[in-house]
Amino acid sequence: MQNESNKKEDYLLAGVRNVGNIIIVMTVTLAILVFGVWFMLSPKREFSESENRQLALWPTYTFQSLKDGSYMSGIQRYLSDHFPVRDQFMTLKTKSEIMMGKQEINNIYVAKDGFLIEAYDEPKQNEKIINQFGKLYQNITTDARNNIKLMLVPTAVTVYNDKLPAGAPDKGNLLQLETIEKLREALPGLKFIDCYDGLLEAARAEKNASGFTPLYYRTDHHWTTYGAYVSYREYCKAEGIEPLPESAFTKTVVTDSFRGTVYSKLNDTTVPGEEITIYENPDNALTVDYTDSHEVTDTLYNREYLEKKDKYSMFLNNLHPLIEITNETADSDKVMVLIKDSYANSIVPFLVNHYKKIYVFDTRYYRFGPASFINQHPEVTDVLILYNMNTIDTDLGIGGIF
């Protein structure tokens, strides 16, 4: 009787387990079906505003793409990019990593005072950089060759080094300054404009100020307009120019919802937006000619970008191969060629006060090389090369700099 009773219990338990397994299978199957329908019916975007990038398209099938695996990889990228509520999942992932004590996510430090600071990789192409700058110097045959300046801007990882997490590899390291010094020694023909001391002094002053203006954005890799102004003063000091005081400019907060490229790498939607402030000299009489699009305006700002994710592109209307800026009220007749990355876009509003004309080159898009342009325009008196230290090693524009 005991054996028969045990058999009945085993039979009942097996039945319960079978029912449980059926429920699990049905639940998983239902979840897959619901998710599949949700994925199929949810709208597909071509561009992610939060990540500031194009999303993957459904791959084109070919026998070769199937054979080499690129077709299946393309499908995986498409499914990943168009996952429903992707932004919310990315936010949850980032928050979970921070709660687990992770200090660096996607090469971004979660730093003090709400700053997200991009890490620094020591350049691997110093020789290439030196050669490119050296070729520019050698290829200029006009008097402007004697007045070529190079401003290499340390980023927040150096100037705000004290804000980095205690265990960050960059904490206490000033590799950007070491790289600048190496380039200075290797390029004696170029005049180096040192803006680090001015930025560091302003950073130290922040600690004793209650309502300070930051030098760098909390959510972006660029310096703020104030950071550009501090470096403008250092440029003027090196060039013997009397800088305009801040009071000479009308300062306007044009947005308080800016989230930049560093934010996009973390994609934490709970990170608050921040302000962008522009400086305008009401006494200037500007003509800004975007030579590629033949657009002519009287302002250095395109406020239409304030309605988009990429709000920093408001400065100098985003990217253009060559911009010709004329200021009839400048305090000199000097003419500058500015060879730059996007950091320079927010220092131009200060430089225009001292140059009647500035030719602004983005060598990633200008095909002919600024050296030949300078040689064809003997009226050019000054050449300023301005790059930030996270761009100097990676920017494709370096390849076309001469």
C-alpha angles and dihedrals in degrees: 000000000000092000091049091051091050091050091053091051091048090049092050092047091049089050091050090049091049091050090048092050091048090051091050092048092047092047093049091045091049091048091051091049093047092047091047092052090044091051093047095048099039114100115258120225126208094203133038111218093192094050094035094224143104114266122230119272124219105275122248111245120235130155090243093052090051091047096049093042096242092116094058091042088053091052090051091051091048093050091046094048095046098041108141114259087006093158092055092049091049090051091050090049092051093046091050092052092050091049089053089057099258109159100185125047122177090346091307123119118220094222139181125289092026095296122148105202126193115232121237127238114201109243117263094191104058091134092052091049091050091049093051095049090043092053091051090053093047095046095054109090101174129087089269087079088077092057106049113139129190121203113185109186121213111224130226092278087070105031093041094036091133090063094061119107113268094249097045113126089226092053107119093002119118098184092147090063091049090053091050090052092050091052092046091055092046096048108050092159093066125074110230118217109208112210097162097088092052093047092047092050090051090047091054091049089055091066092064096042124089098202102027126169110234121235093217133032116258093224103031139059094234129092116248123250087262090053088052090049092053090052091045088060090052090051091051091048091054092046098044093245123143104238120220114248119242088251089068090068132072106230118207129182100219098179140005096193103071116142112176142196096290090054088051091058091056095034093201103160092196092067107108122238121249140213130272114201123193127203119215129181105215090203094063122105103202134184113189115191118190097200097196096054095028089230115150123193141159097233137071092217134074104201092190087084090065087076091057136067093250095066095156088069086075085086108089091348095282119282126356131160094227132007122185113206122187124188114189091189097052115133092239142029093235121132123215134197109206116198108189158139124239093284088075093057091081096044094055093080087065099041094052090070091070104037126063090209134018123188108203116203129193100190093196086075106020106095104194104055123248093248093070090045091053092049089052092051108053090175088077108110103173137036119195121186111195125181134152117238095247090057101043094079100036109030112110087211090078088071092063098038097113 
